[in-house]
Amino acid sequence: MISFKPLEHTLIDRDMTKAELGRACNLSPTTLARMSKGESVTLAMVERICLYLKCPVEKVVEILPDQD
């Protein structure tokens, strides 16, 4: 299972909203919605976020075991 919870914490630490991140990284509303739902997005989007925030991928996304 994919979780973007680390991104939420990173944005809070930087006093930034998802909408601001979306505008800065040119992310579509669909991509932001998918991330909010814990759905997959392309690695290119994750890379774009990491480069903009100047942070490692672990500060953006984590992979959790599926809950059975």
N, CA, C and O atoms as a Tinker XYZ file with bonds, in Angstrom:
   272  protein
     1  N      0.847000   -1.174000    0.000000    73     2
     2  CA     0.000000    0.000000    0.000000    64     1     3
     3  C      0.898000    1.244000    0.000000    63     2     4     5
     4  O      1.895000    1.303000    0.719000    81     3
     5  N      0.537000    2.209000   -0.796000    73     3     6
     6  CA     1.287000    3.451000   -0.905000    64     5     7
     7  C      0.694000    4.479000    0.053000    63     6     8     9
     8  O     -0.524000    4.614000    0.166000    81     7
     9  N      1.575000    5.197000    0.736000    73     7    10
    10  CA     1.126000    6.257000    1.631000    64     9    11
    11  C      1.929000    7.526000    1.357000    63    10    12    13
    12  O      3.156000    7.501000    1.259000    81    11
    13  N      1.212000    8.614000    1.239000    73    11    14
    14  CA     1.849000    9.920000    1.074000    64    13    15
    15  C      1.824000   10.695000    2.390000    63    14    16    17
    16  O      1.957000   11.918000    2.397000    81    15
    17  N      1.656000    9.984000    3.498000    73    15    18
    18  CA     1.673000   10.604000    4.821000    64    17    19
    19  C      2.979000   11.351000    5.073000    63    18    20    21
    20  O      2.948000   12.437000    5.651000    81    19
    21  N      4.141000   10.802000    4.655000    73    19    22
    22  CA     5.376000   11.577000    4.847000    64    21    23
    23  C      5.347000   12.935000    4.152000    63    22    24    25
    24  O      5.908000   13.904000    4.664000    81    23
    25  N      4.702000   13.012000    2.997000    73    23    26
    26  CA     4.594000   14.289000    2.295000    64    25    27
    27  C      3.772000   15.279000    3.112000    63    26    28    29
    28  O      4.114000   16.459000    3.194000    81    27
    29  N      2.692000   14.798000    3.713000    73    27    30
    30  CA     1.864000   15.671000    4.540000    64    29    31
    31  C      2.689000   16.273000    5.673000    63    30    32    33
    32  O      2.578000   17.464000    5.960000    81    31
    33  N      3.514000   15.449000    6.315000    73    31    34
    34  CA     4.365000   15.930000    7.404000    64    33    35
    35  C      5.412000   16.919000    6.888000    63    34    36    37
    36  O      5.699000   17.928000    7.531000    81    35
    37  N      5.973000   16.617000    5.728000    73    35    38
    38  CA     6.977000   17.509000    5.130000    64    37    39
    39  C      6.361000   18.864000    4.810000    63    38    40    41
    40  O      6.973000   19.904000    5.055000    81    39
    41  N      5.157000   18.852000    4.265000    73    39    42
    42  CA     4.490000   20.116000    3.933000    64    41    43
    43  C      4.154000   20.914000    5.194000    63    42    44    45
    44  O      4.283000   22.138000    5.208000    81    43
    45  N      3.732000   20.233000    6.231000    73    43    46
    46  CA     3.443000   20.920000    7.501000    64    45    47
    47  C      4.713000   21.575000    8.036000    63    46    48    49
    48  O      4.690000   22.728000    8.468000    81    47
    49  N      5.824000   20.829000    8.004000    73    47    50
    50  CA     7.100000   21.358000    8.482000    64    49    51
    51  C      7.520000   22.600000    7.703000    63    50    52    53
    52  O      8.182000   23.485000    8.245000    81    51
    53  N      7.135000   22.662000    6.436000    73    51    54
    54  CA     7.520000   23.778000    5.572000    64    53    55
    55  C      6.422000   24.836000    5.453000    63    54    56    57
    56  O      6.538000   25.786000    4.678000    81    55
    57  N      5.361000   24.656000    6.230000    73    55    58
    58  CA     4.235000   25.593000    6.214000    64    57    59
    59  C      3.729000   25.818000    4.789000    63    58    60    61
    60  O      3.585000   26.950000    4.327000    81    59
    61  N      3.466000   24.698000    4.110000    73    59    62
    62  CA     3.049000   24.727000    2.710000    64    61    63
    63  C      1.810000   23.858000    2.540000    63    62    64    65
    64  O      1.676000   22.827000    3.201000    81    63
    65  N      0.906000   24.269000    1.659000    73    63    66
    66  CA    -0.291000   23.472000    1.382000    64    65    67
    67  C     -0.062000   22.588000    0.155000    63    66    68    69
    68  O      0.864000   22.802000   -0.627000    81    67
    69  N     -0.932000   21.595000    0.015000    73    67    70
    70  CA    -0.861000   20.748000   -1.179000    64    69    71
    71  C     -1.142000   21.554000   -2.440000    63    70    72    73
    72  O     -0.555000   21.303000   -3.492000    81    71
    73  N     -2.038000   22.517000   -2.327000    73    71    74
    74  CA    -2.354000   23.358000   -3.489000    64    73    75
    75  C     -1.126000   24.163000   -3.917000    63    74    76    77
    76  O     -0.855000   24.293000   -5.111000    81    75
    77  N     -0.393000   24.695000   -2.959000    73    75    78
    78  CA     0.836000   25.435000   -3.276000    64    77    79
    79  C      1.870000   24.527000   -3.922000    63    78    80    81
    80  O      2.534000   24.909000   -4.885000    81    79
    81  N      1.997000   23.325000   -3.383000    73    79    82
    82  CA     2.922000   22.348000   -3.962000    64    81    83
    83  C      2.495000   22.014000   -5.384000    63    82    84    85
    84  O      3.331000   21.944000   -6.285000    81    83
    85  N      1.199000   21.808000   -5.589000    73    83    86
    86  CA     0.681000   21.494000   -6.912000    64    85    87
    87  C      1.012000   22.566000   -7.933000    63    86    88    89
    88  O      1.419000   22.265000   -9.055000    81    87
    89  N      0.838000   23.810000   -7.541000    73    87    90
    90  CA     1.152000   24.925000   -8.447000    64    89    91
    91  C      2.658000   24.991000   -8.717000    63    90    92    93
    92  O      3.082000   25.171000   -9.859000    81    91
    93  N      3.455000   24.845000   -7.671000    73    91    94
    94  CA     4.912000   24.956000   -7.810000    64    93    95
    95  C      5.493000   23.832000   -8.664000    63    94    96    97
    96  O      6.449000   24.041000   -9.410000    81    95
    97  N      4.909000   22.637000   -8.549000    73    95    98
    98  CA     5.429000   21.468000   -9.273000    64    97    99
    99  C      4.646000   21.155000  -10.534000    63    98   100   101
   100  O      4.927000   20.169000  -11.215000    81    99
   101  N      3.662000   21.992000  -10.849000    73    99   102
   102  CA     2.822000   21.773000  -12.017000    64   101   103
   103  C      2.153000   20.397000  -11.985000    63   102   104   105
   104  O      2.176000   19.654000  -12.967000    81   103
   105  N      1.558000   20.078000  -10.836000    73   103   106
   106  CA     0.830000   18.817000  -10.674000    64   105   107
   107  C     -0.642000   19.067000  -10.968000    63   106   108   109
   108  O     -1.196000   20.090000  -10.565000    81   107
   109  N     -1.261000   18.151000  -11.659000    73   107   110
   110  CA    -2.678000   18.313000  -11.981000    64   109   111
   111  C     -3.531000   18.053000  -10.738000    63   110   112   113
   112  O     -3.087000   17.375000   -9.811000    81   111
   113  N     -4.745000   18.585000  -10.716000    73   111   114
   114  CA    -5.662000   18.291000   -9.610000    64   113   115
   115  C     -5.922000   16.785000   -9.472000    63   114   116   117
   116  O     -6.121000   16.282000   -8.366000    81   115
   117  N     -5.919000   16.086000  -10.587000    73   115   118
   118  CA    -6.113000   14.630000  -10.554000    64   117   119
   119  C     -4.975000   13.952000   -9.808000    63   118   120   121
   120  O     -5.208000   13.049000   -9.004000    81   119
   121  N     -3.746000   14.382000  -10.070000    73   119   122
   122  CA    -2.590000   13.803000   -9.387000    64   121   123
   123  C     -2.671000   14.076000   -7.891000    63   122   124   125
   124  O     -2.417000   13.182000   -7.084000    81   123
   125  N     -3.020000   15.298000   -7.515000    73   123   126
   126  CA    -3.152000   15.630000   -6.094000    64   125   127
   127  C     -4.251000   14.800000   -5.436000    63   126   128   129
   128  O     -4.096000   14.353000   -4.300000    81   127
   129  N     -5.351000   14.593000   -6.140000    73   127   130
   130  CA    -6.448000   13.781000   -5.603000    64   129   131
   131  C     -6.010000   12.334000   -5.418000    63   130   132   133
   132  O     -6.327000   11.709000   -4.406000    81   131
   133  N     -5.284000   11.805000   -6.389000    73   131   134
   134  CA    -4.795000   10.422000   -6.294000    64   133   135
   135  C     -3.874000   10.273000   -5.087000    63   134   136   137
   136  O     -3.950000    9.284000   -4.358000    81   135
   137  N     -3.016000   11.244000   -4.884000    73   135   138
   138  CA    -2.109000   11.203000   -3.738000    64   137   139
   139  C     -2.886000   11.261000   -2.428000    63   138   140   141
   140  O     -2.544000   10.559000   -1.476000    81   139
   141  N     -3.915000   12.079000   -2.369000    73   139   142
   142  CA    -4.731000   12.192000   -1.156000    64   141   143
   143  C     -5.432000   10.884000   -0.822000    63   142   144   145
   144  O     -5.672000   10.579000    0.347000    81   143
   145  N     -5.758000   10.115000   -1.853000    73   143   146
   146  CA    -6.434000    8.827000   -1.662000    64   145   147
   147  C     -5.464000    7.675000   -1.468000    63   146   148   149
   148  O     -5.889000    6.536000   -1.276000    81   147
   149  N     -4.151000    7.956000   -1.515000    73   147   150
   150  CA    -3.159000    6.892000   -1.358000    64   149   151
   151  C     -3.039000    6.030000   -2.600000    63   150   152   153
   152  O     -2.596000    4.885000   -2.524000    81   151
   153  N     -3.430000    6.572000   -3.741000    73   151   154
   154  CA    -3.318000    5.833000   -5.002000    64   153   155
   155  C     -1.960000    6.133000   -5.634000    63   154   156   157
   156  O     -1.298000    7.109000   -5.280000    81   155
   157  N     -1.566000    5.292000   -6.559000    73   155   158
   158  CA    -0.250000    5.447000   -7.169000    64   157   159
   159  C     -0.220000    6.621000   -8.145000    63   158   160   161
   160  O     -1.212000    6.949000   -8.795000    81   159
   161  N      0.943000    7.231000   -8.218000    73   159   162
   162  CA     1.232000    8.271000   -9.202000    64   161   163
   163  C      2.555000    7.882000   -9.845000    63   162   164   165
   164  O      3.251000    7.000000   -9.342000    81   163
   165  N      2.902000    8.520000  -10.932000    73   163   166
   166  CA     4.129000    8.145000  -11.618000    64   165   167
   167  C      5.355000    8.552000  -10.803000    63   166   168   169
   168  O      5.311000    9.483000   -9.998000    81   167
   169  N      6.435000    7.833000  -11.034000    73   167   170
   170  CA     7.690000    8.189000  -10.380000    64   169   171
   171  C      8.173000    9.557000  -10.826000    63   170   172   173
   172  O      8.863000   10.248000  -10.077000    81   171
   173  N      7.820000    9.948000  -12.024000    73   171   174
   174  CA     8.188000   11.277000  -12.507000    64   173   175
   175  C      7.563000   12.356000  -11.620000    63   174   176   177
   176  O      8.197000   13.377000  -11.357000    81   175
   177  N      6.340000   12.143000  -11.161000    73   175   178
   178  CA     5.690000   13.105000  -10.268000    64   177   179
   179  C      6.392000   13.131000   -8.910000    63   178   180   181
   180  O      6.628000   14.199000   -8.345000    81   179
   181  N      6.719000   11.959000   -8.398000    73   179   182
   182  CA     7.428000   11.884000   -7.115000    64   181   183
   183  C      8.794000   12.559000   -7.238000    63   182   184   185
   184  O      9.219000   13.282000   -6.337000    81   183
   185  N      9.471000   12.323000   -8.348000    73   183   186
   186  CA    10.772000   12.960000   -8.579000    64   185   187
   187  C     10.630000   14.480000   -8.626000    63   186   188   189
   188  O     11.438000   15.201000   -8.041000    81   187
   189  N      9.623000   14.955000   -9.311000    73   187   190
   190  CA     9.383000   16.398000   -9.430000    64   189   191
   191  C      9.197000   17.030000   -8.044000    63   190   192   193
   192  O      9.728000   18.104000   -7.763000    81   191
   193  N      8.433000   16.343000   -7.185000    73   191   194
   194  CA     8.195000   16.830000   -5.828000    64   193   195
   195  C      9.493000   16.830000   -5.019000    63   194   196   197
   196  O      9.816000   17.809000   -4.346000    81   195
   197  N     10.229000   15.727000   -5.092000    73   195   198
   198  CA    11.488000   15.619000   -4.348000    64   197   199
   199  C     12.482000   16.701000   -4.771000    63   198   200   201
   200  O     13.134000   17.316000   -3.927000    81   199
   201  N     12.593000   16.928000   -6.064000    73   199   202
   202  CA    13.525000   17.948000   -6.551000    64   201   203
   203  C     13.102000   19.339000   -6.104000    63   202   204   205
   204  O     13.943000   20.146000   -5.709000    81   203
   205  N     11.809000   19.625000   -6.163000    73   203   206
   206  CA    11.330000   20.940000   -5.749000    64   205   207
   207  C     11.557000   21.156000   -4.247000    63   206   208   209
   208  O     12.022000   22.216000   -3.828000    81   207
   209  N     11.223000   20.136000   -3.444000    73   207   210
   210  CA    11.361000   20.265000   -1.994000    64   209   211
   211  C     12.796000   20.029000   -1.513000    63   210   212   213
   212  O     13.122000   20.262000   -0.349000    81   211
   213  N     13.649000   19.558000   -2.439000    73   211   214
   214  CA    15.043000   19.236000   -2.096000    64   213   215
   215  C     15.091000   18.270000   -0.910000    63   214   216   217
   216  O     15.742000   18.519000    0.104000    81   215
   217  N     14.370000   17.153000   -1.083000    73   215   218
   218  CA    14.293000   16.168000   -0.012000    64   217   219
   219  C     14.359000   14.757000   -0.604000    63   218   220   221
   220  O     14.085000   14.564000   -1.789000    81   219
   221  N     14.721000   13.779000    0.220000    73   219   222
   222  CA    14.742000   12.391000   -0.266000    64   221   223
   223  C     13.326000   11.847000   -0.433000    63   222   224   225
   224  O     12.371000   12.378000    0.134000    81   223
   225  N     13.210000   10.806000   -1.203000    73   223   226
   226  CA    11.910000   10.205000   -1.503000    64   225   227
   227  C     11.190000    9.760000   -0.226000    63   226   228   229
   228  O      9.960000    9.738000   -0.192000    81   227
   229  N     11.932000    9.408000    0.813000    73   227   230
   230  CA    11.326000    8.969000    2.069000    64   229   231
   231  C     10.525000   10.073000    2.747000    63   230   232   233
   232  O      9.688000    9.792000    3.605000    81   231
   233  N     10.773000   11.322000    2.371000    73   231   234
   234  CA    10.021000   12.446000    2.931000    64   233   235
   235  C      8.739000   12.714000    2.138000    63   234   236   237
   236  O      7.974000   13.620000    2.468000    81   235
   237  N      8.516000   11.915000    1.088000    73   235   238
   238  CA     7.356000   12.107000    0.223000    64   237   239
   239  C      6.417000   10.904000    0.247000    63   238   240   241
   240  O      5.200000   11.067000    0.344000    81   239
   241  N      6.968000    9.716000    0.159000    73   239   242
   242  CA     6.134000    8.522000    0.032000    64   241   243
   243  C      6.735000    7.362000    0.822000    63   242   244   245
   244  O      7.949000    7.276000    1.011000    81   243
   245  N      5.857000    6.476000    1.277000    73   243   246
   246  CA     6.310000    5.241000    1.914000    64   245   247
   247  C      5.422000    4.099000    1.431000    63   246   248   249
   248  O      4.273000    4.302000    1.039000    81   247
   249  N      5.972000    2.921000    1.470000    73   247   250
   250  CA     5.223000    1.729000    1.080000    64   249   251
   251  C      4.960000    0.913000    2.340000    63   250   252   253
   252  O      5.885000    0.517000    3.049000    81   251
   253  N      3.694000    0.675000    2.598000    73   251   254
   254  CA     3.266000   -0.068000    3.780000    64   253   255
   255  C      2.752000   -1.437000    3.356000    63   254   256   257
   256  O      2.276000   -1.600000    2.233000    81   255
   257  N      2.844000   -2.419000    4.243000    73   255   258
   258  CA     2.267000   -3.723000    3.911000    64   257   259
   259  C      0.761000   -3.618000    3.730000    63   258   260   261
   260  O      0.098000   -2.843000    4.420000    81   259
   261  N      0.226000   -4.397000    2.804000    73   259   262
   262  CA    -1.219000   -4.424000    2.609000    64   261   263
   263  C     -1.894000   -4.969000    3.838000    63   262   264   265
   264  O     -1.388000   -5.894000    4.474000    81   263
   265  N     -3.050000   -4.396000    4.185000    73   263   266
   266  CA    -3.822000   -4.877000    5.330000    64   265   267
   267  C     -4.802000   -5.912000    4.824000    63   266   268   269
   268  O     -5.634000   -5.622000    3.964000    81   267
   269  N     -4.708000   -7.098000    5.346000    73   267   270
   270  CA    -5.616000   -8.176000    4.925000    64   269   271
   271  C     -6.860000   -8.219000    5.770000    63   270   272
   272  O     -7.726000   -9.066000    5.549000    81   271
